Amino acid sequence: MIELFSSYSAEIIALCALLFTAYQIIVQRRHNILSVQPHITTFSNKNRNKEAAQLQVELMNNGLGPAFINEFQVYLDGKPCEANVAIDSLLKNYQVKKQVSVLTDDYAMPSGEARSLISIIFPFKTEDDMEKMEKRLDRLDLLIKYSCAYGKTKTYDSRKKSQ
């Protein structure tokens, strides 16, 4: 038995080395994919003074790699629509200054970038004014499908509570 083992020991060691190398390649590829994984999220800012208030919604890629935008869709009351049309519909009776950004399907959002999607400046008299405007903007939702450098697709959907 010992003679049999010693005659095949080189082959056994070579096979173990080959299996270990294959395992290392798989682990390295998983690590490489994770090291360029984007993560898109939104956050909002509120600012106010005695006469005016600003509500701003920003999109940020706080992942490690770029997010390649495949689809960018705005929803008003659950129905898909263009961003400018949705904002105009929500704010038609208000005197506001607005800025709206839309990401196209060929945009690559670098890691660490924050981009303002909606910025609205409006007259402010009471806290009730701010709450009313926030409730109006809560009628908007956003769906973004994006991928990493390895082509793995992820989705940000503001209609879902956890991403």
N, C-alpha and C positions, 0 to 999 in steps of 0.2 A: 504494500500500500504506500509506504514511504517512497519507494522507488518510482511508483506511478506519479505521485504528487511532485517529486523532484524533477521528473522528466517533463511535466507540463507546467511547472511553476512560472516560467517566463511567459507562457501564453496566458495563464491566469492573471498575472500581474499586468500584462498588456491589456487584457480585457477590462480589468478593474480601472485602469487609467483611462481607457476609452469611454467607459460609462461615466466616470467622474467628470471628464472633459465635456461630454454631452450635457450633463446636468449643469455644469458651470455656464455653458452657453445659454441654456434656457433661463437660468437665474439672471444672467447679465442682460439678456433681451428684455425681461420683465422690468428690471431696474432702469434700462434705457427708456422704455415706454413711460414709466412713472416719472422720470426726470424731465420730461418735456410735456407733462400733462397740464393743460390749461384748466382753470376753474373760474367760470363766469358767475358773477353775483351782482345784485343791485343794492343800492342804499340811497336814502333820501336825506336831504338837508333842509332845514328850516331857518330862515333869518327874518328878522323884523325890526322895524324902528317905529316911531310914532305914526308915520304916515303910510308906509308901504311894507309889504312882506314879500318874501321870495320862497317859493317851493322849488326844489330841484331834485331830480331823480338821476342818479349816475349809475353807469354800468362799469364794472371793474373786472379785469382779469387778474385775480390774485393767485393764479397757479404758477407753475414753473416754466411753462412754454407758451408759445403763441397759440391763440385760438383762431382757427380759420373758419370764418362765418359761412355757413351753408344756407341758412334760412333765417330771416328776421321778420316776424309777424306781430303786428299790434292788434289787440282785440278791444272792442268797445262793447260792454255789456255781453260779452261772450261771443260776439260776431267779429270775424276778421275784417279789417279795414285799413286804409292808409293812415299813417301816423298824423299827418297834418289835418286830414279830414276829421279824425277822431278828436283831436285837440280843439279844432275850430268848433265842432259840434258841442263839446263840453263847455266852452268858454264864450259862446256867441252873445250872451247877455252881460258879459263882464268886460270892463275896460282893463286890459292887461297888456303887458309886454311879454312876448313869449319867444322862446328859442326851442326848436325841435330838431333832433338829429336822428337819422336813420342809417343803420349799417347795411351796406350792400352785400350780396352773397360772394363777393370776391375780396372782402376786407379781411386782413390778418391783424388781429388785435394782439400787440405784444404783451408779454408778461409785465405786470405792474402798471399797465395803462388804465386810467380812469377817464371815461368819456361822458360828458353831460348828454343825457337823452332828452330831458325836458327841463326847461327853466322858465318859471312863470313869476313875474313881478306884478303885484296887484295892490290896489288901495287897501289899507288895513286900519280899522277903527277899533274893533274888539276881537277877543279871542274866538268869538263865534265866526268871524270872517275866515279865520285860518281853518277852523274845523269844517266849514262849508266847502272850502276849496279842496281840502284833503279828501272829503267824501266824494267830490266830483272826480278827482284823480283816481280814487279807488275803483272807479268803474273801468279803468284801463288795465289790461293785462298784456304780458309780453311773452312770446315764444321765440327762443333762439336755439337753432341747431348748429352745433359747431364741432370741429374735429381738431385733433392734435397732429403733429408732424408725422405720426405713424398712421394716420387715417382713422383712428378710433373715434367714433362719433358719440357726442354727449348732447344732452338737451337741458336748457334752462327754461322752465315754465313757471311763471309767477302765479298761475292758477293752482299749482300744487304747493302745499305748505312746506314740504321738505324736498330738497333737490338731490 
